[in-house]
Amino acid sequence: MPARFTRQARVHAAVIHAAVIHAGVMRAHQLPIMISFSRRALLVTAVATRSLGAQRVPIDTASRRDSMVAVDSTTSTQPPISAGDHAPHIDKRLAAGLVLGSLALMPLDRQAESWLQRPSLQGSSAMHSTAGAFNWLGGTGVLAGSVGALAIGRLTGNERLSAIGLHTTEAIVASGAIVAATKGIMGRQRPFLEKGDPGDFFVGRGFGNGGLTSFPSGHTAAAFSAATVLSIEAHRAWPKAAPIITPFLYGGATAVGLARMYGSHHWASDVAFGATVGTLTGIQVMRYNDAHPENKLSRWLAHTSIAPNGSRGVSVGLSFPLR
């Protein structure tokens, strides 16, 4: 098994599982503010990242220089991905282990809910405000940010920013499709409908019924898919800063999951499984783009133009290749 992937998978497993277990078994006398959740999540992420290598992706700088010279002037200015830049490979056994590990957290669902629903926490205006901010981040925030990066990249001619926006958007959409199908099939009842009873599953009845779409957490999946893509991109573009950037990305994604639990939208295992889906999807999207840099979506994007239209807006032009 490649050591590069082993480090990355262990980092993700440590972050996902340690953060959720931490939220479920903390004692009641600890500081009841959402900021402390974020700090603890960030600390767990930082320790795991630093100790396990922070999913370092080696970059062959010599190959990049040669590739940049070889790129034809009629093609994209983005240099080809070298062998050392490829996203980590997903080992099926390890991926299965992450999934099973997430499901193994189900016995902690009731404990985590009980701790987060304490009156001292629920009565805090700071908690509600912070949770609301992270709820927005995992919903509208990450998607708006990725699409915005794509648009700004095209508008300014920044190919790297455009590619980052595209890859992040692809990962969010792909993880969303997986989450939507799983929600409909599993039909798990949300905590706010019946507190203290995480065992209510109505198989096949989650489609079109928002109250039965608890498993897994879509907000958490979106946040982790975006964090994974951005982390890989950071290691490619800014290898020295990446060990600092990565903990913040995964710390923020973990805080999204805790915010969803705080609002009784999800159980702990919903969040853990959503984080697993997002992480694995982000890795797979990056590997697909590395292996197929000229896929149809990327080709269409290359023919998209965005420019100011003179009336405080922008004009978007599309031209589709016929072959």
Helices and strands as residue ranges (DSSP letters): H 3-25, H 34-52, H 61-70, G 83-85, H 92-103, G 106-108, H 109-116, H 119-122, H 125-136, I 137-141, H 142-156, H 159-186, G 210-212, H 218-237, H 242-262, H 268-291, H 296-302, E 304-308, E 314-318
